[in-house]
Amino acid sequence: MSHPPVTLPRLTALVRQAIPRLLEGVVAPLAVFYGAMTLLDFKLALAAVVVWVYAGIGWRLLRGVRVPATMFLAAIAITARAAVAFWTGSWVWFFIQPELGTICISMAFLASVRLNKPLVQKLTLDYIHLPSAVLRHERVRRFFARITLLWAFVLLANSTVSIWLAVHESLGTFMLLRTSAVAVISGLAITFSIFAFKRLLHRLHVAHA
């Protein structure tokens, strides 16, 4: 079976596209929350991070810029999370909520592979641009299916560790150990994903040449 010609940007260019969006969508909300919790209090910190997420969406809509799917997911998740946290006033439930949601997302990742619509491909396209000819390539489809399976189990492992620590440890210990564990597990998965993607790009370039 023949495939259409493949033209891909360099991996460094793809990373440069992804970093600003990761900083805005992942790092910045955490910084806003922890900063507000340190300077103000728990409930005001929740309000601050909710405002941050919706402000980012509103700013894009006003400018006519496409809003990434991850931002809508984050807005829905943070709204539900903040509502329950305000009601309970418990840090345990505040941190467990997203982990329960992450478990559901991991199940959705598994289901997306079964449906031949791997979610990692959809999320990747929110951060970087890949030509349609590349997305139709058989090797690319297999790659996204396998990476989606990998991240389904990574998300499940991170959530399991986080919930156990939240139930059995103090807030300070939880934040330290949970951050370390998630960083190690996710870091290994990210490293493998980048290596595998780089290898895929190399093979596609070789095959096209």
N, C-alpha and C positions, 0 to 999 in steps of 0.2 A: 504493500500500500504506500503510495507516495504522499508526501506532506508538502504544504506550501512553504516557500522560502522563509527562512527565519532571520529576522533582524532584531538584535537586542542591544540595549544600552549596556555600558559597563556596570558591574556590580556596585562600584563606588558611587556611581550616579544614582542608582536605585536607593542606596542607603541614605544619600543626601536628601532625597525626596521624602523618605520615611521619618527621619529624625525629628524635624520640626513638628510633625503631626503627633508623634509619640510624646514629645515634650508637652504639647498643649493638652492632649487628650488623656494622658496617664500620669505624667510626673507633676504637672502644674496643679491638678485637683488635690493630689496628696499633699503638696506643699501648702496649698491654701488651707486645707483642713487642719494639718498639724500646727501651722502658724497661728491660725485663729484659736485653736484649742489652748495653745500656750499663752497667748496674749489675752484671750477673753474667757470663754468657758465652753463646755461640751455642746450645748444646744446652739449657741451662736456659731460655733465651728461648723455644725451641720448646715445651718442656714447659709453660711458663707460658701460652702462647696456646692450647694444646690444652685445658688445664684451664679457662681462661676460657670457651671455646666450650661445652664440655660442662656447665660449671656453670650457664650461662645456660639450657640446655635442661632440666637437672635441676630448676632452680628453678621453671620454668614447669610442669613435669609435677607437681611436688609441690603446687603451688597450683591445679592443674586448669585452667591457662590454655592456650589453643591455641598450639602452637609453629609459627611461620612456616616455610614451606617453605625459605626462604633460610637459616634456621639449620641445618636438617638438611643442606642442601647444603654449608654452610660446615664443619660437623662432619666430614662424609665427606672433604671436600677437605683439611682441615688434618691429619687423621689420616694419610692417604696421604703428604702432603707432609712431615710430620715424620718418618715412618718412613724415607723415602728420604734425607732430610737427615741423620738420625742415622747412617745406614749409610755415606754418602759423606763426610760432614763438609765438603762443599763448598758455599760460598755460591752459586756459579753454579747448581748443580742445585736448590738451595733456591728460587731465584727463577724458574728456568725452568719448574719443575713446574707452578705455577699457570697460567703462560702457555699451556702445552700443554693444560691443562684448559680454559682460557678459549677456545682454538680449538675444542675439542670442543663447548663450550657455544654458541659462535657458530653451529656447524653445526646444533645442536639448535634454535636460534632459527629458522634458515632452514627446517628441516623442519617446525617447528610451524606456520609460515605456510602451508606446502603442505598440512598436515593440517587447516587452518582452526581451529587451537587455539593462537593466538599466545601465547607464553610471557610476554611483557611484561604481558599482561592478568592472568595468574595471579600474577606477582610484584607487580604493582600492588595487587592485592587483599590481599596480605599486609601492606601498609602503610596503605592507606586503604579506606574502605567506599564502594562505589557501589551504588545500588539495582539490583535485578534488572531493572527496567523499562529502566534506562539501558543495561545490558549487552546487552539484546536489540535495541537500536536499531541500524539499519544503519550510520549514520555512526560510531557507536562501534566497531562491529566492523571497519570499514575503517580507522579511526584506529589501533587496536591492531595490526592486520596491518602497516600501513606503519611504525609506530614499532618493531615487532619487527624488520623488515628493516633499519631504520636502525641499531639497536643490534647486530645481527649483524655488520654491517660495522665499527662502532665497536670492538667487542670484538676483531675480527680485526686491525684496524689497531693497537690498543694492544699486543696480544700480539706482533705482528711487530716493532714498534719495540723492545719490551722484550727480546725474545730476541736481537736484533742487538746491542743495547747490552751485555747480559750477556756475550756471547761476545767482544766486541771492546774493552770498556772495563774499568777498574778498579772496585772496589766503590764507592768514593766518587763517581766520575764517573757510574757506572751509577745510583746512587740519586738523584743530582741531576738528571741528564738524563731519566731514566725518569719520575720524579715530575713534572717540568715538562711533558714531552710528553703523558703521560696526562692531566694536569690540563687542558691546552689542548684536546686532542681530546674528552675527556669533558665538559669545561665547555661547549664549543660544542654538543655533542649534548644535554646537559641543558637548556641555554637554549632550544634549538629545540623540544625535547619539551614543556617547560613552556608555551612560547608557543603551540605547536600544540594542547595540551590546553586551554589557556585559550580559544583561538579556538573549539575544539569546544564547550566549555561555553556560550560566548556564543551560538553558532548554535543549540544545542539549546534554550536559554532563549527565543530569538527565535521559533523554530519552534513551541514549545509555546504561547507567548503569542499 
